[in-house]
Amino acid sequence: MKSYLGLLKYLKSYNRNIVFYFFFVLLSVVFSVVSIAMLFPFLQIIFNTSALIHTKPQLSLNALSFLSMLQYYLSQLILFHSKVFALAMVCIFIVIAILLKNLFLYLSVYMMSPIKNGMIIQMRNELYCKILTLPIGYFTEQRKGDLMSRMTNDTWELENTVSSILDGLIKDPMNVIFYLATLIFLSPKLSLILLILLPLSGFIIGRISKTLKKQSNAAAVKSSEGLSILEETISGVRIIKAFNAEDKVREKFFSVNKELFTLKNNMSLRRELASPLSEVLGIVVLAIILWIGGSLVLQNEALGLNGSAFIMYIAIFSQIINPAKSLSTTFSNIQRGKASLTRIEEILNTPNVIIDKENGKKLTTFNNTIEFRNVSFSYNDTVILKDINLTIHKGKTVALVGGSGAGKSTLADLIPRFHDVNSGELLIDGINIKDYSLESLRSQISIVTQDPILFNDSIANNILLGKQDASKQEVEEAAKIANAYNYIIQKEDSFETNVGDRGAKLSGGERQRLTIARAVLKNPPILILDEATSALDTESERLVQDAINNLMQNRTSIVIAHRLSTIRHADEIIVLQKGNIIERGNHEQLLAANGMYKKLIEMQEMK
């Protein structure tokens, strides 16, 4: 249960509900016991006239005194009216008691429902916010399908577990405790036997439920594998069909699904065993109590109970069986839920290495330089950048070139703090970027990537992503600068046209120009272009390049390019190789140096 203590923080806003929940559950149990207690003294009187009590007994704290007092009042009804009238009164009283029991039971559910649902909603919100704050590097190691599984399957599993816990560890124990207290009040001696047998049956059920956590964890892993395969299939369906790989991916998915079936089946069989087993054990305990207690009553042994009181004792004990059975099912669900909670907490407890400094400085304008001072960066013991020294002046265009894995994208990602340097300093206007608030730092930067990232929303809302309060006129002007306005207005719904999943309803060039319009509208002083035209055809590339040229005007630009023809006019070209700067200068200077840059130019010209 220790692993569930962290969920208590979600209960802080529901203190009032919790108090009323306890109160209503207690009242429902009280009226349940009262309805049973009312019946048996009347049965003794109605079938045994000599059991009528004419003198009011003294009330004391024992079961026989309490039952005698009930018997006295029932006797008065029979003496002054009739047995039929007394029976009618008892029936009305029992109906009212059961009605009140169920009313308070419903009110307890009414109070508990916001708690159960609210806890999970808060956890999902916290989990989503955590995913938003995690560094970029975290997502390179995690499968999207696994993260989606934790957000969906695991939170759904935990939702069921929380519902079971709140009912099974509050309502059911209260029922058991109150009924047990009533039994002890009726006969402490006979209840001593009960207190020995009940924990023994609980231990047996607990042993069966223990393996559920391990099986549940394995099932969660297999479920996330299935989601990952599904996500990859949808994303790569064109390639799968082109290479006739349907059978291979189908076999892979079926294999994972078969393993998941086996695990789920074993879990279900073990979980469903808890309820019937608890009922059987409860009946066994009832039979033992019935035999021992009945034998002693028949032999007139001192139990503190007469015959009718003993029958009432057995009837109240029978009421323990259902909540005890629910309690055993709860323990099974707890073991299942532990695996899901562990997987969710792995995300929630992941340290965020990108720390947003409290009360950090606000970067409101970019005035002078971006400076790398002896910057080195490693990822998982792999060195990506080594001793980078670079100064980018305001209004200048700096191009980063080099082979794959040279560190170009990583160097650019350090500026908006997608990663933090391992050593050295990265400064903007002479101040370490770690001293700026993340929001103000990133507000000064726009990024256009090789793969246009669009969201399943309207064209206008995709452009508005970085500046939500922009006017319609500003959006249209940004689209014109990005060479996107003409194709947008030709759409049936113009700027309200939905772009589809990841912009699937638009062509590659249209998508890229839309991301450029988004960057234009944000209007930042610093621009990062990560191979923005490398995936386009010639016509689209020309339109996009024109849009990029418009975007770069009067901005400080860091351009990552494979097509070196696009960066000939850069103020400075930085050539990277294995994380080191090996050459730097403008296009003419690097050609004259006859080094790596010239080789790269010649290789592209040969193509």
SULSULTA-V75911 format. One record per residue. PHI is phi in whole degrees, -180 to 180 (NA if undefined). OMEGA is omega as a letter, one per 30 degrees, with the letter a starting at -180 (999 if undefined). NEAR is the number of other ideal C-beta (glycine too) atoms within 12 Angstrom. Layout:
# SULSULTA-V75911
phi=PHI omega=OMEGA near=NEAR
phi=PHI omega=OMEGA near=NEAR
This chain:
# SULSULTA-V75911
phi=NA omega=a near=18
phi=-58 omega=a near=11
phi=-65 omega=a near=23
phi=-92 omega=a near=31
phi=-63 omega=l near=13
phi=-63 omega=l near=21
phi=-74 omega=a near=34
phi=-63 omega=a near=21
phi=-63 omega=a near=15
phi=-80 omega=a near=27
phi=-91 omega=a near=28
phi=-58 omega=a near=15
phi=-87 omega=a near=16
phi=-122 omega=a near=26
phi=-58 omega=a near=14
phi=-63 omega=l near=15
phi=-61 omega=a near=28
phi=-65 omega=a near=26
phi=-61 omega=l near=17
phi=-66 omega=l near=22
phi=-60 omega=l near=33
phi=-58 omega=a near=26
phi=-63 omega=a near=20
phi=-70 omega=l near=30
phi=-63 omega=l near=37
phi=-60 omega=l near=27
phi=-64 omega=l near=26
phi=-64 omega=l near=34
phi=-69 omega=a near=38
phi=-59 omega=a near=25
phi=-70 omega=l near=28
phi=-66 omega=l near=34
phi=-67 omega=a near=35
phi=-62 omega=a near=26
phi=-64 omega=l near=30
phi=-74 omega=a near=37
phi=-62 omega=a near=37
phi=-73 omega=a near=34
phi=-78 omega=a near=29
phi=-74 omega=l near=35
phi=-60 omega=l near=38
phi=-67 omega=l near=36
phi=-62 omega=l near=27
phi=-65 omega=a near=28
phi=-73 omega=a near=32
phi=-66 omega=l near=25
phi=-101 omega=a near=17
phi=-147 omega=a near=19
phi=-61 omega=a near=13
phi=-66 omega=a near=11
phi=-82 omega=l near=26
phi=-63 omega=a near=26
phi=-110 omega=a near=26
phi=-96 omega=a near=14
phi=-110 omega=a near=13
phi=-66 omega=a near=15
phi=-78 omega=l near=19
phi=-80 omega=a near=13
phi=-85 omega=l near=16
phi=-136 omega=a near=12
phi=-83 omega=l near=12
phi=-148 omega=a near=20
phi=-65 omega=a near=35
phi=-65 omega=l near=29
phi=-65 omega=l near=21
phi=-64 omega=l near=29
phi=-68 omega=l near=40
phi=-65 omega=l near=28
phi=-66 omega=l near=25
phi=-61 omega=a near=36
phi=-62 omega=l near=38
phi=-63 omega=a near=26
phi=-67 omega=l near=27
phi=-68 omega=l near=35
phi=-61 omega=l near=30
phi=-64 omega=l near=21
phi=-64 omega=a near=28
phi=-69 omega=a near=30
phi=-68 omega=a near=19
phi=-89 omega=l near=15
phi=-128 omega=l near=15
phi=-166 omega=l near=13
phi=-64 omega=a near=24
phi=-64 omega=l near=13
phi=-63 omega=l near=19
phi=-62 omega=l near=29
phi=-62 omega=l near=23
phi=-61 omega=l near=17
phi=-63 omega=l near=23
phi=-63 omega=l near=32
phi=-62 omega=l near=18
phi=-62 omega=a near=17
phi=-62 omega=a near=27
phi=-65 omega=l near=24
phi=-61 omega=l near=18
phi=-63 omega=a near=18
phi=-63 omega=l near=27
phi=-68 omega=l near=23
phi=-61 omega=l near=18
phi=-65 omega=l near=23
phi=-58 omega=a near=29
phi=-73 omega=l near=21
phi=-62 omega=a near=18
phi=-69 omega=l near=29
phi=-66 omega=l near=28
phi=-65 omega=l near=19
phi=-63 omega=l near=23
phi=-67 omega=l near=33
phi=-66 omega=l near=26
phi=-59 omega=l near=18
phi=-78 omega=a near=29
phi=-83 omega=a near=33
phi=-56 omega=l near=21
phi=-63 omega=a near=23
phi=-68 omega=a near=35
phi=-61 omega=a near=32
phi=-70 omega=a near=20
phi=-65 omega=l near=25
phi=-60 omega=a near=35
phi=-70 omega=l near=34
phi=-61 omega=l near=21
phi=-63 omega=a near=28
phi=-66 omega=l near=35
phi=-63 omega=l near=26
phi=-62 omega=a near=18
phi=-65 omega=l near=25
phi=-65 omega=l near=32
phi=-65 omega=l near=22
phi=-63 omega=l near=16
phi=-65 omega=l near=25
phi=-61 omega=l near=25
phi=-66 omega=a near=18
phi=-93 omega=a near=24
phi=-68 omega=a near=26
phi=-68 omega=a near=28
phi=-57 omega=a near=27
phi=-60 omega=a near=25
phi=-61 omega=a near=27
phi=-79 omega=l near=18
phi=-74 omega=a near=18
phi=-96 omega=a near=15
phi=-103 omega=l near=24
phi=-81 omega=a near=22
phi=-60 omega=a near=23
phi=-61 omega=l near=29
phi=-68 omega=l near=31
phi=-64 omega=l near=31
phi=-64 omega=l near=27
phi=-63 omega=a near=34
phi=-69 omega=l near=39
phi=-76 omega=a near=32
phi=-111 omega=a near=26
phi=-60 omega=a near=32
phi=-70 omega=l near=40
phi=-70 omega=l near=34
phi=-65 omega=l near=23
phi=-62 omega=l near=37
phi=-69 omega=l near=43
phi=-61 omega=l near=30
phi=-65 omega=a near=28
phi=-66 omega=a near=42
phi=-62 omega=l near=39
phi=-59 omega=l near=29
phi=-66 omega=a near=32
phi=-65 omega=a near=40
phi=-63 omega=l near=42
phi=-78 omega=a near=30
phi=-74 omega=a near=36
phi=-107 omega=l near=29
phi=-123 omega=a near=35
phi=-69 omega=a near=33
phi=-64 omega=l near=32
phi=-61 omega=l near=28
phi=-63 omega=l near=33
phi=-62 omega=a near=35
phi=-61 omega=a near=37
phi=-64 omega=a near=25
phi=-68 omega=l near=29
phi=-63 omega=a near=35
phi=-66 omega=l near=32
phi=-63 omega=l near=24
phi=-65 omega=l near=32
phi=-65 omega=l near=41
phi=-65 omega=l near=24
phi=-63 omega=a near=27
phi=-70 omega=a near=39
phi=-156 omega=l near=36
phi=-60 omega=a near=23
phi=-66 omega=a near=24
phi=-67 omega=a near=38
phi=-70 omega=l near=31
phi=-63 omega=l near=19
phi=-64 omega=a near=26
phi=-63 omega=a near=36
phi=-68 omega=l near=24
phi=-85 omega=a near=17
phi=-77 omega=a near=28
phi=-63 omega=l near=34
phi=-62 omega=l near=17
phi=-65 omega=l near=19
phi=-68 omega=l near=32
phi=-64 omega=l near=29
phi=-64 omega=a near=18
phi=-63 omega=a near=24
phi=-66 omega=l near=35
phi=-62 omega=l near=24
phi=-64 omega=l near=20
phi=-70 omega=a near=27
phi=-78 omega=a near=35
phi=-61 omega=a near=21
phi=-79 omega=a near=25
phi=-65 omega=a near=39
phi=-61 omega=a near=30
phi=-62 omega=l near=21
phi=-65 omega=a near=30
phi=-65 omega=l near=40
phi=-64 omega=l near=27
phi=-63 omega=l near=25
phi=-66 omega=l near=35
phi=-64 omega=l near=39
phi=-65 omega=l near=30
phi=-65 omega=l near=31
phi=-63 omega=l near=35
phi=-68 omega=l near=33
phi=-62 omega=l near=29
phi=-62 omega=l near=34
phi=-65 omega=l near=30
phi=-64 omega=l near=27
phi=-63 omega=l near=32
phi=-63 omega=a near=26
phi=-63 omega=l near=23
phi=-66 omega=l near=22
phi=-64 omega=a near=24
phi=-64 omega=a near=21
phi=-68 omega=a near=19
phi=-111 omega=a near=18
phi=-61 omega=l near=17
phi=-64 omega=a near=12
phi=-70 omega=l near=16
phi=-58 omega=a near=21
phi=-69 omega=a near=13
phi=-63 omega=a near=10
phi=-102 omega=l near=13
phi=52 omega=a near=11
phi=-99 omega=a near=19
phi=-58 omega=a near=18
phi=-64 omega=a near=13
phi=-66 omega=a near=18
phi=-70 omega=l near=27
phi=-64 omega=l near=17
phi=-63 omega=l near=14
phi=-64 omega=a near=22
phi=-67 omega=l near=28
phi=-62 omega=a near=17
phi=-62 omega=l near=18
phi=-64 omega=a near=28
phi=-65 omega=l near=22
phi=-66 omega=l near=17
phi=-64 omega=l near=22
phi=-65 omega=l near=29
phi=-59 omega=a near=18
phi=-61 omega=a near=18
phi=-65 omega=a near=30
phi=-64 omega=a near=26
phi=-64 omega=l near=16
phi=-62 omega=l near=21
phi=-63 omega=a near=33
phi=-63 omega=a near=20
phi=-61 omega=a near=18
phi=-72 omega=a near=30
phi=-66 omega=a near=35
phi=-70 omega=l near=20
phi=-70 omega=a near=25
phi=-62 omega=a near=40
phi=-68 omega=l near=29
phi=-64 omega=l near=19
phi=-64 omega=l near=28
phi=-65 omega=l near=38
phi=-68 omega=l near=26
phi=-62 omega=l near=21
phi=-63 omega=l near=32
phi=-64 omega=l near=35
phi=-67 omega=l near=24
phi=-60 omega=l near=20
phi=-62 omega=l near=35
phi=-60 omega=a near=31
phi=-63 omega=l near=19
phi=-64 omega=l near=24
phi=-63 omega=a near=39
phi=-62 omega=a near=25
phi=-70 omega=a near=17
phi=-66 omega=a near=28
phi=-64 omega=a near=36
phi=-63 omega=l near=22
phi=-62 omega=a near=16
phi=-69 omega=l near=24
phi=-65 omega=l near=27
phi=-64 omega=a near=16
phi=-92 omega=l near=11
phi=58 omega=l near=12
phi=-77 omega=a near=18
phi=-77 omega=l near=14
phi=-113 omega=a near=29
phi=80 omega=a near=28
phi=-135 omega=l near=35
phi=-98 omega=a near=29
phi=-61 omega=a near=25
phi=-68 omega=l near=31
phi=-66 omega=l near=36
phi=-67 omega=l near=35
phi=-62 omega=l near=27
phi=-63 omega=l near=39
phi=-59 omega=a near=46
phi=-65 omega=a near=34
phi=-64 omega=l near=29
phi=-68 omega=l near=40
phi=-62 omega=a near=39
phi=-62 omega=l near=26
phi=-74 omega=l near=31
phi=-75 omega=a near=45
phi=-60 omega=a near=33
phi=-64 omega=l near=24
phi=-63 omega=l near=35
phi=-67 omega=l near=40
phi=-65 omega=l near=31
phi=-63 omega=l near=32
phi=-64 omega=l near=39
phi=-67 omega=l near=40
phi=-65 omega=l near=37
phi=-61 omega=a near=40
phi=-64 omega=l near=39
phi=-65 omega=l near=40
phi=-65 omega=l near=39
phi=-61 omega=l near=38
phi=-64 omega=l near=38
phi=-67 omega=a near=43
phi=-67 omega=a near=42
phi=-59 omega=a near=35
phi=-63 omega=l near=37
phi=-66 omega=l near=42
phi=-63 omega=l near=41
phi=-62 omega=a near=29
phi=-67 omega=l near=36
phi=-69 omega=a near=41
phi=-67 omega=l near=26
phi=-60 omega=l near=25
phi=-77 omega=a near=34
phi=-61 omega=a near=31
phi=-95 omega=l near=17
phi=-65 omega=a near=24
phi=-66 omega=l near=14
phi=-92 omega=a near=22
phi=-75 omega=l near=20
phi=-92 omega=a near=27
phi=-92 omega=l near=17
phi=-83 omega=a near=23
phi=-62 omega=l near=22
phi=-66 omega=a near=10
phi=56 omega=l near=10
phi=-66 omega=a near=20
phi=-67 omega=l near=22
phi=-95 omega=l near=17
phi=-90 omega=a near=34
phi=-90 omega=l near=17
phi=-144 omega=l near=16
phi=-103 omega=a near=32
phi=-111 omega=a near=18
phi=-129 omega=a near=19
phi=-142 omega=l near=23
phi=-108 omega=a near=42
phi=-128 omega=l near=27
phi=-98 omega=l near=36
phi=-115 omega=l near=22
phi=49 omega=a near=20
phi=-81 omega=l near=35
phi=-129 omega=l near=28
phi=-145 omega=l near=32
phi=-127 omega=l near=21
phi=-134 omega=a near=27
phi=52 omega=l near=12
phi=67 omega=l near=7
phi=-101 omega=a near=17
phi=-77 omega=a near=20
phi=-103 omega=l near=29
phi=-131 omega=a near=40
phi=-133 omega=l near=28
phi=47 omega=l near=20
phi=-82 omega=l near=39
phi=-123 omega=a near=22
phi=-155 omega=l near=36
phi=-122 omega=l near=26
phi=-113 omega=a near=39
phi=-86 omega=a near=22
phi=-57 omega=l near=25
phi=85 omega=a near=21
phi=-94 omega=l near=30
phi=-111 omega=l near=36
phi=-117 omega=l near=44
phi=-105 omega=l near=44
phi=-111 omega=a near=44
phi=-130 omega=l near=45
phi=149 omega=a near=34
phi=-72 omega=l near=20
phi=-62 omega=l near=15
phi=82 omega=a near=17
phi=-75 omega=l near=30
phi=108 omega=a near=39
phi=-63 omega=a near=38
phi=-65 omega=l near=34
phi=-63 omega=l near=36
phi=-60 omega=l near=42
phi=-67 omega=a near=44
phi=-68 omega=l near=33
phi=-69 omega=a near=43
phi=-67 omega=l near=43
phi=-85 omega=l near=34
phi=61 omega=l near=37
phi=-70 omega=l near=33
phi=-131 omega=l near=31
phi=-109 omega=a near=32
phi=-64 omega=l near=33
phi=-83 omega=l near=26
phi=-151 omega=a near=18
phi=86 omega=a near=26
phi=-138 omega=l near=25
phi=-121 omega=a near=41
phi=-121 omega=l near=30
phi=-122 omega=a near=38
phi=54 omega=l near=28
phi=81 omega=a near=20
phi=-116 omega=l near=25
phi=-57 omega=a near=25
phi=-64 omega=l near=41
phi=-69 omega=l near=27
phi=-85 omega=l near=25
phi=-89 omega=l near=31
phi=-69 omega=a near=23
phi=-60 omega=a near=29
phi=-62 omega=a near=20
phi=-70 omega=l near=26
phi=-63 omega=a near=36
phi=-74 omega=l near=26
phi=-69 omega=a near=23
phi=-94 omega=a near=35
phi=-130 omega=l near=37
phi=-124 omega=a near=38
phi=-129 omega=l near=37
phi=-121 omega=a near=42
phi=-101 omega=l near=28
phi=-62 omega=l near=28
phi=-98 omega=a near=21
phi=-63 omega=l near=38
phi=-98 omega=l near=23
phi=-121 omega=a near=33
phi=-113 omega=a near=24
phi=-71 omega=a near=17
phi=-153 omega=l near=23
phi=-74 omega=l near=25
phi=-58 omega=a near=42
phi=-61 omega=a near=35
phi=-68 omega=l near=24
phi=-68 omega=l near=42
phi=-69 omega=a near=42
phi=-76 omega=a near=29
phi=-52 omega=a near=26
phi=-92 omega=a near=30
phi=-150 omega=a near=24
phi=-66 omega=a near=16
phi=-95 omega=a near=11
phi=-69 omega=l near=25
phi=-81 omega=l near=15
phi=-60 omega=l near=17
phi=-64 omega=l near=14
phi=-65 omega=l near=25
phi=-63 omega=l near=36
phi=-64 omega=l near=26
phi=-66 omega=l near=20
phi=-63 omega=l near=40
phi=-64 omega=l near=38
phi=-66 omega=l near=25
phi=-62 omega=a near=28
phi=-87 omega=a near=44
phi=57 omega=a near=31
phi=-111 omega=a near=47
phi=-61 omega=a near=30
phi=-62 omega=a near=17
phi=-74 omega=a near=29
phi=-67 omega=a near=31
phi=-71 omega=l near=18
phi=-81 omega=l near=15
phi=-71 omega=a near=23
phi=-59 omega=a near=12
phi=-105 omega=l near=15
phi=52 omega=a near=21
phi=-71 omega=l near=32
phi=-93 omega=l near=20
phi=-65 omega=l near=27
phi=-78 omega=a near=23
phi=-87 omega=a near=34
phi=83 omega=a near=19
phi=-66 omega=a near=17
phi=57 omega=l near=21
phi=77 omega=a near=29
phi=-64 omega=a near=20
phi=-83 omega=a near=23
phi=-114 omega=l near=29
phi=-76 omega=a near=23
phi=-59 omega=l near=27
phi=-66 omega=l near=31
phi=-65 omega=l near=37
phi=-62 omega=a near=37
phi=-66 omega=l near=44
phi=-67 omega=l near=46
phi=-68 omega=l near=48
phi=-68 omega=l near=45
phi=-69 omega=l near=46
phi=-61 omega=l near=46
phi=-61 omega=l near=44
phi=-68 omega=l near=43
phi=-63 omega=a near=40
phi=-64 omega=l near=36
phi=-64 omega=l near=33
phi=57 omega=a near=25
phi=-89 omega=l near=34
phi=-79 omega=a near=31
phi=-116 omega=a near=41
phi=-129 omega=l near=41
phi=-116 omega=l near=42
phi=-114 omega=a near=44
phi=-104 omega=l near=37
phi=50 omega=a near=34
phi=-68 omega=a near=46
phi=-119 omega=a near=39
phi=-69 omega=a near=30
phi=-102 omega=a near=21
phi=-108 omega=l near=29
phi=-76 omega=a near=15
phi=-61 omega=a near=13
phi=-66 omega=l near=16
phi=-64 omega=a near=28
phi=-61 omega=a near=26
phi=-64 omega=l near=20
phi=-64 omega=a near=30
phi=-68 omega=a near=40
phi=-63 omega=l near=33
phi=-62 omega=l near=25
phi=-64 omega=l near=39
phi=-65 omega=l near=40
phi=-61 omega=l near=28
phi=-63 omega=a near=27
phi=-66 omega=a near=39
phi=-77 omega=a near=38
phi=-61 omega=l near=18
phi=62 omega=l near=19
phi=-127 omega=l near=32
phi=-86 omega=a near=36
phi=-121 omega=l near=43
phi=-113 omega=a near=44
phi=-114 omega=l near=45
phi=-102 omega=a near=41
phi=-141 omega=l near=41
phi=-94 omega=l near=30
phi=-82 omega=a near=30
phi=-67 omega=l near=34
phi=-64 omega=a near=23
phi=-82 omega=a near=32
phi=-122 omega=a near=40
phi=-60 omega=a near=22
phi=-98 omega=l near=22
phi=-64 omega=l near=34
phi=-66 omega=l near=26
phi=-148 omega=l near=30
phi=-115 omega=a near=42
phi=-106 omega=l near=41
phi=-101 omega=a near=39
phi=-108 omega=l near=35
phi=-148 omega=l near=25
phi=52 omega=l near=20
phi=84 omega=l near=27
phi=-114 omega=l near=25
phi=-83 omega=a near=34
phi=-105 omega=l near=26
phi=-148 omega=l near=31
phi=-156 omega=a near=30
phi=151 omega=l near=25
phi=-87 omega=a near=24
phi=-58 omega=a near=29
phi=-65 omega=a near=15
phi=-62 omega=a near=19
phi=-72 omega=l near=29
phi=-64 omega=a near=23
phi=-67 omega=a near=13
phi=-72 omega=l near=20
phi=56 omega=a near=13
phi=-113 omega=a near=23
phi=-62 omega=a near=29
phi=-59 omega=a near=39
phi=-63 omega=l near=24
phi=-63 omega=l near=23
phi=-65 omega=l near=32
phi=-62 omega=a near=29
phi=-64 omega=l near=15
phi=-63 omega=a near=16
phi=-72 omega=l near=20
phi=-68 omega=l near=13
phi=-67 omega=l near=8
phi=-69 omega=999 near=11
